[in-house]
Each structure stands twice: as C-alpha cells, then as structure tokens.
Amino acid sequence: MILLMARVREWTDEEVHRLTELYTSNKTFDEIILEFPSRSSNAIRLKASRLGLKRPNLLLSLIQTKKVRFQSNGIDAAKGFLIKCNDCGSWIQTDDLNLGAYQIIRCSECGSIYEVLADS
C-alpha cells in the first residue's frame, strides 16, 4: 500500500512578517484571510499559534439600530441601514440586517468597530 502525502508549502519570510503585522492588528480575521488567498483559515490560525501571536482584545461599541433604512435607486439597488459613528461622526452603511440579529461593522474613516444589534 502506497500512501501519498500532500506537500505542505512553506511560509515565506514576507508572509510571516505580513501575518505578524495583520494578526496583531485590529483587522478582523475575515480581512486577514483575504490577504492570504493561497492559505486556508486553519493554516493561518495554526501558523499564528506556532509563532505565538495573539489577537488583540477589541472593545466593541454596541449600537442599537433604529429603522433608518435606505434603498438606492441606482444600478446596485443597495439597501440597508445608515448608522452614525460615535467617534468621528461619519455615516456607516450596513447591509440589511434581515439575515441575523447583529453584525460587526467598521467605520471606514476612523476604524472604530461596532457590533450592530438589530432592533426587534
């Protein structure tokens, strides 16, 4: 019986450096995964663990949304909610919250992170 083992691709020094910077930043894990398209999420977590990297404890601001809906008449026909950032005052566009009770969003202007709770 012959067993074939998948060959593991080594991490380059550049990838390790980038992972170290991103993993310890306040970027979401989903954003980090996008930076490594040829790596699985498990491979990223495993490498970070082996490097002793820790994710920062992000303090999330909670926002109770009111039904401030918008619907675009443009080509994209986007719809969802507009929420004002508590830190910088910018408006944050979120997707429609019908898919769940909450979502995590980030202000594109100041980087503040919020957990948006749907108003029941």
C-alpha angles and dihedrals in degrees: 000000000000119000119203117208122203111242113242114224111228120236114249121229088248092053092049091050092048092046091051092052096043099040093054093044126086092258115125118252089246089058091050092051089056089059091060106046093166093052128076120232089248091053090051093049092046094050091047090050092049089050090050093241119161128200113237118251102249117206106219122208113222119223123189104211124221119209095271095149128178132190123190119224089201129101094280094052089206119183135181139093136317115218127183116230111241092212106047104009095239120143117248120204115214132187120254108287095218090107094066148345096267146007135194116239136179128214107240092210104051103009096240112158123221136185105216115209116203115238108241 
